């Protein structure tokens, strides 16, 4: 029955422990708190970093796109500068051609027949046709001189033109008023100029007579004069095809990226790309805000730039660049949503990567937290067993971190406590043995004292009988002499026993002193343990400082990697390898930062556990101090016992001396029979005094016995307290 009850009790205790562990884990256990801490520390910075990085990414994309598109527009302006120069060179080649020279030079026309002159004009017309056929950039060539020598390609009747009105138009005057001139054989020419239009008196007359001229974007004009006649012979005009120019504006990098490239003349004429009408509802004019701003900025000397505007219900990034050496402007328009779409793609990539790495970090963190929690729970279970006094337990955890150091310190502390308890038990057994001997000696002394009291009573009776019966004095004296011998033997024996009790008291006092020395060693060991725990706490704080320093280095590494990525993106394809390296560095910085944060959490937990261990050590120090106080009380009790035994020994010595004197005087008693009556009276009085002294001795011995019993009880209590510890 007893075994069954014990097994049921053990099962209940195990069940309660399991429930308590589950309760601790569910309601705020260490693992749950650390996991929650990891999630909070991980997710909050990730959200903040994502928001911050996305802002930077969008701003960076806009800035880089702005720079890139300004570069694209600037490159396009240089390309169109080349087109302008090519058109000017082409018209110079036409004027310098031998056939054109023959057609418009009076000196070369002299002496030619009409047939030869017609042939020269026909050859000149073929020359112009060849120019248009071989270069799609040009849509028309017009050599305007007079009705006989003018050539138009595409052709329309010269009769429709009023040469007098033509020479009064602004575009004619603009060409002929150019001061710079060149001499090409027999013709003098001006520097070619760019015309936005030659509609006045020329295009108008052709349209009036239903003659459709090829559409042109702008023209290159040059005048030529016959040196021989010294008269303005005519003007040559080379039209740039509007369809070709619009197609050129369409076929560029900006258009491929979803943008538009426009050309703006100094007067505000807008040339749009070929597919503008397909995707856009409105056509900009010189009064359109962004066109007006571009023209205004170039007039102020700002040759290139970028800004944002709204047109046709959408937001655009507008970039512009003035064509070098010319007043024309190249304008680029890119919808902002196309630019930001790349940032949104980047945002999606960052979010996906963040989720993946966050999941990985959480899984790894939970794994390590559960592993550490398992070891800590194991240590806690062993602590609970040791708290009940079982010093046979030992923590078997092989780790090279603070938890391993804690387990080693605990094992060392248990071994020290085990040694101290063993010494305490041995000392308690010795004290109990000495107290048993003292108790036995005290009992024997009490018995002897009772015998002495009885003998003294007999002596008193004998004295009375001697006074009454003088005739029987000899027999009584013989008996008295015999009793005196017994009393002397008993007194000597009592003196010897008192001497033994005194020695035992001294041994007990020495034993208590040894116990005090052991307790002092226990205090020293406990103090050393507290110092070790404090050093462990200081080491943990130093580790925390180092981790914070590593976290700072990780942040700076990440910032450096970000700057490197920006520089690599600015360089373009050339810095793609460096961009990959910078990305890897940034990833390593993120991983380092997360690792330092996890280690920082572990260090904080170790610091808390160190504080708990220090609290337990302080509590143990208080218990040892209480034990010292008990030892001091026992030592004091021994000192009192020793003093009482010393007093007893002195009294016994006095009694022994008195009895020896009585023994020496018995001869005198025998020789003084005649005075027996008086001596008997005196003997009776002395006997009463001895009886009183004996009673006092008995009381002192009884007190010694009671104190010995109390000391024995204290020793047993100490032994029972030591039995709690299992060693």
ZAMARGU-4260 file (C-alpha; in steps of 0.2 Angstrom, whole numbers, plus 5000, padded with zeros to 4 digits):
<rodrens>
0) 5000/5000/5000 | 5014/5012/5004 | 5023/5008/4988 | 5007/5011/4978 | 5004/5028/4987
5) 5021/5033/4984 | 5020/5029/4965 | 5004/5038/4964 | 5011/5053/4972 | 5026/5053/4960
10) 5015/5052/4945 | 5005/5067/4951 | 5021/5077/4954 | 5027/5072/4936 | 5010/5077/4929
15) 5009/5094/4938 | 5027/5097/4932 | 5022/5094/4913 | 5006/5105/4915 | 5017/5118/4923
20) 5029/5118/4909 | 5015/5119/4896 | 5007/5133/4905 | 5024/5142/4905 | 5026/5140/4887
25) 5008/5145/4882 | 5007/5160/4894 | 5022/5170/4891 | 5036/5157/4890 | 5053/5162/4885
30) 5052/5154/4868 | 5036/5163/4864 | 5043/5180/4870 | 5059/5178/4860 | 5050/5173/4844
35) 5038/5188/4846 | 5053/5199/4849 | 5062/5192/4834 | 5046/5195/4823 | 5044/5213/4830
40) 5062/5217/4828 | 5063/5209/4810 | 5046/5215/4803 | 5046/5233/4809 | 5064/5237/4802
45) 5059/5228/4786 | 5043/5239/4783 | 5053/5255/4787 | 5068/5250/4776 | 5056/5245/4762
50) 5046/5262/4763 | 5063/5271/4764 | 5071/5261/4750 | 5056/5263/4739 | 5056/5281/4741
55) 5074/5282/4737 | 5071/5270/4722 | 5057/5280/4714 | 5067/5296/4717 | 5083/5288/4710
60) 5074/5281/4695 | 5066/5298/4691 | 5083/5307/4693 | 5092/5293/4683 | 5079/5293/4670
65) 5079/5312/4669 | 5098/5312/4666 | 5097/5298/4654 | 5083/5306/4644 | 5092/5323/4644
70) 5107/5314/4637 | 5096/5305/4624 | 5089/5322/4619 | 5106/5330/4618 | 5112/5316/4607
75) 5097/5318/4596 | 5101/5337/4595 | 5118/5333/4589 | 5111/5321/4577 | 5100/5334/4570
80) 5114/5346/4569 | 5122/5334/4558 | 5106/5333/4547 | 5106/5352/4546 | 5124/5352/4540
85) 5121/5338/4528 | 5107/5348/4520 | 5117/5364/4519 | 5132/5354/4511 | 5120/5346/4499
90) 5113/5363/4493 | 5131/5369/4491 | 5135/5354/4481 | 5120/5357/4470 | 5126/5375/4467
95) 5144/5370/4464 | 5139/5357/4451 | 5146/5361/4434 | 5129/5359/4425 | 5121/5372/4437
100) 5136/5383/4434 | 5134/5382/4415 | 5115/5385/4417 | 5116/5401/4428 | 5133/5409/4422
105) 5131/5422/4408 | 5149/5420/4403 | 5146/5401/4401 | 5130/5403/4392 | 5137/5415/4379
110) 5140/5407/4362 | 5129/5392/4366 | 5115/5388/4354 | 5097/5386/4360 | 5098/5368/4358
115) 5113/5367/4369 | 5105/5378/4382 | 5090/5367/4383 | 5101/5352/4385 | 5110/5360/4399
120) 5093/5364/4407 | 5088/5346/4405 | 5104/5339/4412 | 5101/5351/4427 | 5084/5344/4430
125) 5090/5326/4429 | 5103/5331/4442 | 5090/5337/4454 | 5080/5322/4451 | 5095/5311/4455
130) 5097/5321/4472 | 5079/5317/4477 | 5079/5299/4471 | 5095/5295/4481 | 5091/5304/4497
135) 5074/5302/4505 | 5078/5316/4517 | 5074/5328/4504 | 5056/5331/4497 | 5059/5345/4484
140) 5072/5356/4476 | 5068/5373/4468 | 5080/5384/4458 | 5071/5401/4457 | 5078/5413/4445
145) 5067/5418/4430 | 5054/5410/4419 | 5067/5404/4407 | 5080/5396/4419 | 5070/5391/4435
150) 5069/5373/4439 | 5056/5365/4450 | 5056/5347/4457 | 5043/5341/4459 | 5037/5350/4444
155) 5023/5362/4442 | 5021/5376/4429 | 5032/5391/4431 | 5018/5402/4423 | 5009/5401/4440
160) 5022/5411/4449 | 5024/5430/4450 | 5043/5432/4452 | 5040/5450/4457 | 5030/5446/4472
165) 5041/5432/4476 | 5056/5443/4478 | 5046/5454/4490 | 5042/5439/4502 | 5051/5438/4519
170) 5059/5421/4515 | 5067/5428/4499 | 5073/5443/4508 | 5080/5432/4522 | 5090/5422/4510
175) 5096/5436/4499 | 5101/5448/4514 | 5114/5436/4521 | 5130/5445/4520 | 5142/5431/4520
180) 5146/5425/4503 | 5157/5412/4494 | 5163/5412/4476 | 5161/5396/4467 | 5168/5398/4450
185) 5157/5411/4441 | 5144/5411/4454 | 5144/5420/4471 | 5133/5412/4484 | 5128/5416/4502
190) 5129/5405/4517 | 5115/5393/4518 | 5101/5397/4530 | 5087/5387/4538 | 5069/5392/4532
195) 5054/5386/4542 | 5043/5389/4526 | 5042/5397/4509 | 5023/5397/4508 | 5021/5415/4504
200) 5019/5418/4485 | 5026/5401/4481 | 5017/5387/4490 | 5001/5398/4490 | 5001/5399/4471
205) 5004/5381/4469 | 4990/5376/4480 | 4979/5389/4471 | 4981/5380/4455 | 4979/5363/4463
210) 4997/5359/4462 | 5002/5349/4478 | 5020/5351/4483 | 5028/5338/4493 | 5026/5341/4512
215) 5042/5348/4520 | 5047/5351/4538 | 5059/5365/4534 | 5070/5371/4520 | 5088/5376/4517
220) 5090/5392/4506 | 5104/5400/4497 | 5106/5413/4485 | 5117/5414/4470 | 5123/5428/4459
225) 5132/5429/4442 | 5148/5437/4445 | 5149/5443/4426 | 5132/5452/4426 | 5134/5457/4445
230) 5115/5453/4447 | 5106/5442/4459 | 5103/5428/4448 | 5091/5417/4459 | 5088/5407/4475
235) 5090/5389/4478 | 5079/5380/4490 | 5081/5362/4497 | 5065/5355/4506 | 5068/5342/4520
240) 5054/5329/4520 | 5041/5331/4534 | 5037/5312/4533 | 5056/5307/4533 | 5059/5319/4548
245) 5043/5313/4558 | 5049/5295/4555 | 5066/5300/4561 | 5059/5307/4576 | 5049/5291/4579
250) 5064/5279/4577 | 5074/5284/4592 | 5077/5277/4609 | 5065/5288/4617 | 5051/5282/4606
255) 5056/5264/4610 | 5054/5267/4628 | 5036/5273/4626 | 5040/5292/4624 | 5040/5305/4611
260) 5052/5316/4602 | 5047/5333/4594 | 5056/5347/4585 | 5052/5365/4589 | 5057/5379/4577
265) 5062/5396/4584 | 5044/5403/4579 | 5035/5389/4588 | 5032/5377/4573 | 5030/5359/4580
270) 5035/5344/4571 | 5028/5328/4579 | 5033/5310/4576 | 5024/5299/4564 | 5014/5289/4577
275) 5009/5304/4587 | 4991/5304/4580 | 4989/5286/4585 | 4992/5287/4603 | 4989/5306/4607
280) 4973/5315/4606 | 4980/5333/4605 | 4994/5341/4595 | 5004/5354/4605 | 5006/5372/4598
285) 5018/5386/4603 | 5005/5391/4616 | 5005/5374/4624 | 5013/5377/4642 | 5027/5365/4640
290) 5032/5371/4623 | 5031/5389/4628 | 5042/5385/4643 | 5055/5376/4633 | 5056/5391/4620
295) 5057/5403/4635 | 5071/5394/4644 | 5081/5393/4628 | 5079/5411/4625 | 5086/5414/4643
300) 5101/5404/4638 | 5096/5387/4647 | 5101/5376/4632 | 5095/5359/4640 | 5084/5354/4655
305) 5070/5344/4661 | 5054/5346/4670 | 5037/5338/4673 | 5021/5343/4665 | 5003/5338/4661
310) 4997/5336/4643 | 4983/5327/4636 | 4977/5321/4653 | 4994/5313/4657 | 5009/5317/4667
315) 5025/5318/4657 | 5044/5320/4660 | 5049/5334/4647 | 5067/5335/4642 | 5074/5347/4629
320) 5090/5352/4621 | 5094/5366/4608 | 5102/5360/4592 | 5120/5367/4592 | 5123/5382/4580
325) 5104/5383/4576 | 5089/5390/4585 | 5079/5374/4583 | 5075/5363/4599 | 5073/5345/4602
330) 5060/5340/4615 | 5057/5323/4623 | 5042/5318/4632 | 5041/5302/4642 | 5025/5297/4652
335) 5029/5297/4671 | 5019/5281/4673 | 5032/5272/4662 | 5046/5278/4672 | 5038/5274/4689
340) 5033/5256/4682 | 5051/5251/4683 | 5051/5257/4701 | 5035/5247/4704 | 5044/5232/4697
345) 5059/5235/4708 | 5046/5237/4723 | 5039/5220/4719 | 5056/5212/4718 | 5061/5220/4735
350) 5044/5215/4743 | 5046/5197/4737 | 5065/5196/4742 | 5060/5204/4759 | 5046/5191/4762
355) 5058/5176/4757 | 5072/5182/4768 | 5060/5187/4782 | 5053/5169/4782 | 5071/5161/4781
360) 5077/5173/4796 | 5061/5169/4806 | 5063/5150/4803 | 5081/5150/4808 | 5078/5161/4823
365) 5064/5150/4829 | 5075/5135/4827 | 5089/5142/4838 | 5077/5149/4851 | 5068/5132/4853
370) 5085/5124/4854 | 5091/5136/4868 | 5074/5136/4876 | 5075/5117/4877 | 5093/5118/4886
375) 5086/5132/4898 | 5071/5121/4902 | 5083/5107/4906 | 5094/5118/4917 | 5078/5124/4926
380) 5073/5106/4929 | 5090/5102/4937 | 5089/5118/4947 | 5072/5113/4954 | 5079/5096/4959
385) 5095/5104/4967 | 5083/5117/4976 | 5075/5102/4986 | 5093/5097/4992 | 5098/5084/4979
390) 5116/5087/4976 | 5118/5071/4965 | 5112/5080/4950 | 5123/5087/4936 | 5120/5098/4920
395) 5126/5088/4905 | 5125/5102/4892 | 5139/5104/4879 | 5139/5122/4873 | 5152/5135/4870
400) 5142/5150/4875 | 5135/5158/4890 | 5123/5143/4893 | 5137/5131/4894 | 5147/5142/4906
405) 5131/5143/4917 | 5130/5124/4917 | 5148/5122/4921 | 5147/5135/4935 | 5131/5126/4942
410) 5140/5109/4942 | 5155/5117/4951 | 5143/5125/4964 | 5134/5109/4967 | 5151/5100/4970
415) 5156/5113/4982 | 5139/5112/4992 | 5141/5093/4992 | 5158/5094/5000 | 5151/5107/5013
420) 5136/5096/5017 | 5147/5081/5020 | 5158/5090/5032 | 5143/5097/5041 | 5135/5079/5043
425) 5152/5073/5049 | 5153/5087/5062 | 5135/5084/5068 | 5139/5066/5071 | 5154/5070/5081
430) 5145/5083/5091 | 5130/5070/5094 | 5143/5057/5100 | 5152/5069/5112 | 5135/5075/5119
435) 5129/5057/5122 | 5145/5054/5132 | 5143/5070/5141 | 5125/5065/5145 | 5130/5048/5151
440) 5144/5056/5162 | 5131/5069/5169 | 5119/5054/5174 | 5133/5045/5182 | 5138/5060/5192
445) 5120/5063/5198 | 5119/5045/5204 | 5135/5047/5213 | 5129/5063/5221 | 5113/5054/5227
450) 5124/5041/5235 | 5134/5054/5243 | 5118/5062/5250 | 5112/5046/5256 | 5129/5043/5265
455) 5128/5060/5273 | 5110/5056/5279 | 5117/5040/5286 | 5131/5050/5295 | 5118/5061/5302
460) 5108/5047/5309 | 5124/5039/5316 | 5129/5055/5325 | 5112/5056/5333 | 5113/5038/5338
465) 5130/5041/5344 | 5124/5055/5355 | 5110/5044/5362 | 5119/5028/5363 | 5137/5031/5369
470) 5139/5013/5373 | 5138/5008/5355 | 5151/5021/5349 | 5165/5009/5344 | 5154/5000/5332
475) 5147/5016/5326 | 5164/5024/5323 | 5169/5008/5314 | 5154/5010/5302 | 5157/5028/5301
480) 5176/5025/5296 | 5170/5012/5283 | 5157/5025/5276 | 5170/5038/5275 | 5181/5027/5264
485) 5167/5024/5253 | 5163/5043/5252 | 5182/5047/5248 | 5181/5034/5234 | 5165/5041/5227
490) 5172/5058/5228 | 5188/5054/5219 | 5177/5045/5206 | 5166/5060/5204 | 5182/5071/5203
495) 5188/5060/5189 | 5172/5060/5180 | 5171/5079/5181 | 5188/5080/5174 | 5182/5068/5159
500) 5167/5079/5157 | 5178/5095/5156 | 5189/5087/5143 | 5174/5082/5133 | 5167/5100/5134
505) 5183/5106/5128 | 5183/5094/5113 | 5165/5099/5109 | 5170/5118/5110 | 5184/5114/5098
510) 5173/5104/5086 | 5161/5119/5086 | 5176/5130/5082 | 5180/5119/5067 | 5162/5120/5061
515) 5163/5139/5062 | 5179/5138/5051 | 5170/5127/5039 | 5156/5139/5038 | 5169/5153/5035
520) 5176/5143/5020 | 5158/5141/5014 | 5155/5160/5015 | 5172/5162/5005 | 5167/5150/4992
525) 5150/5159/4990 | 5158/5176/4989 | 5170/5169/4975 | 5154/5162/4966 | 5146/5179/4967
530) 5162/5187/4960 | 5162/5175/4946 | 5143/5178/4942 | 5147/5197/4942 | 5162/5195/4930
535) 5150/5185/4919 | 5138/5199/4919 | 5152/5211/4915 | 5158/5200/4901 | 5140/5199/4894
540) 5139/5218/4894 | 5155/5219/4885 | 5149/5207/4872 | 5133/5218/4870 | 5144/5233/4867
545) 5154/5223/4853 | 5138/5218/4845 | 5131/5236/4844 | 5148/5241/4836 | 5146/5226/4824
550) 5128/5232/4820 | 5135/5250/4817 | 5148/5243/4805 | 5134/5232/4796 | 5124/5248/4793
555) 5138/5258/4786 | 5142/5243/4775 | 5125/5243/4768 | 5125/5262/4765 | 5142/5259/4756
560) 5134/5245/4745 | 5119/5256/4741 | 5131/5270/4735 | 5140/5258/4725 | 5124/5251/4717
565) 5119/5269/4713 | 5137/5273/4705 | 5135/5256/4695 | 5118/5261/4689 | 5125/5278/4683
570) 5139/5270/4674 | 5127/5258/4665 | 5131/5241/4657 | 5150/5244/4661 | 5146/5244/4680
575) 5135/5228/4679 | 5148/5217/4687 | 5151/5230/4701 | 5133/5232/4704 | 5131/5213/4707
580) 5146/5214/4720 | 5138/5229/4728 | 5121/5219/4729 | 5130/5204/4737 | 5139/5216/4750
585) 5122/5224/4754 | 5114/5206/4757 | 5129/5201/4768 | 5127/5218/4778 | 5108/5214/4780
590) 5112/5196/4786 | 5126/5202/4798 | 5114/5215/4805 | 5100/5202/4808 | 5113/5190/4816
595) 5120/5204/4827 | 5102/5207/4833 | 5099/5189/4837 | 5115/5188/4847 | 5111/5204/4856
600) 5094/5196/4861 | 5104/5180/4868 | 5116/5191/4877 | 5102/5201/4886 | 5094/5185/4891
605) 5110/5178/4898 | 5112/5195/4908 | 5095/5192/4915 | 5099/5174/4920 | 5115/5180/4927
610) 5105/5192/4938 | 5094/5177/4944 | 5109/5167/4948 | 5117/5181/4958 | 5100/5182/4967
615) 5101/5164/4972 | 5119/5166/4977 | 5114/5180/4988 | 5100/5170/4996 | 5112/5155/4999
620) 5124/5168/5007 | 5110/5173/5019 | 5106/5154/5023 | 5125/5151/5027 | 5125/5167/5038
625) 5110/5159/5048 | 5120/5143/5049 | 5135/5153/5056 | 5123/5161/5069 | 5117/5144/5075
630) 5135/5138/5076 | 5139/5153/5087 | 5125/5149/5098 | 5131/5131/5100 | 5148/5137/5104
635) 5141/5149/5117 | 5131/5135/5125 | 5147/5124/5125 | 5156/5139/5134 | 5142/5140/5147
640) 5143/5121/5149 | 5162/5122/5151 | 5160/5136/5164 | 5147/5126/5174 | 5158/5110/5173
645) 5173/5120/5179 | 5162/5126/5194 | 5157/5108/5197 | 5174/5102/5197 | 5179/5115/5210
650) 5165/5110/5221 | 5169/5092/5220 | 5187/5096/5224 | 5182/5105/5240 | 5171/5090/5245
655) 5185/5078/5241 | 5197/5089/5252 | 5184/5089/5266 | 5182/5070/5265 | 5201/5068/5265
660) 5202/5079/5280 | 5188/5069/5289 | 5198/5053/5284 | 5214/5059/5292 | 5204/5065/5308
665) 5196/5048/5311 | 5210/5043/5322 | 5208/5058/5333 | 5189/5054/5334 | 5194/5037/5340
670) 5206/5044/5353 | 5193/5057/5358 | 5179/5045/5363 | 5176/5055/5379 | 5171/5070/5369
675) 5161/5060/5357 | 5145/5068/5362 | 5151/5085/5358 | 5159/5079/5342 | 5144/5070/5337
680) 5134/5086/5338 | 5147/5095/5328 | 5147/5081/5315 | 5128/5082/5314 | 5130/5100/5310
685) 5143/5098/5297 | 5133/5084/5290 | 5119/5095/5287 | 5130/5108/5278 | 5138/5094/5267
690) 5120/5088/5263 | 5115/5106/5258 | 5131/5107/5247 | 5127/5090/5239 | 5110/5096/5235
695) 5117/5111/5227 | 5129/5100/5217 | 5114/5089/5212 | 5105/5105/5205 | 5121/5110/5196
700) 5123/5093/5188 | 5104/5093/5183 | 5107/5110/5175 | 5122/5102/5165 | 5112/5088/5160
705) 5097/5099/5154 | 5110/5109/5144 | 5118/5094/5137 | 5101/5088/5131 | 5097/5104/5123
710) 5114/5104/5114 | 5110/5086/5109 | 5093/5092/5102 | 5101/5106/5092 | 5114/5093/5085
715) 5100/5082/5080 | 5091/5096/5072 | 5106/5101/5062 | 5109/5083/5057 | 5090/5082/5051
720) 5093/5098/5041 | 5108/5091/5033 | 5099/5075/5029 | 5088/5086/5017 | 5103/5087/5005
725) 5106/5071/4995 | 5124/5069/4991
</rodrens>
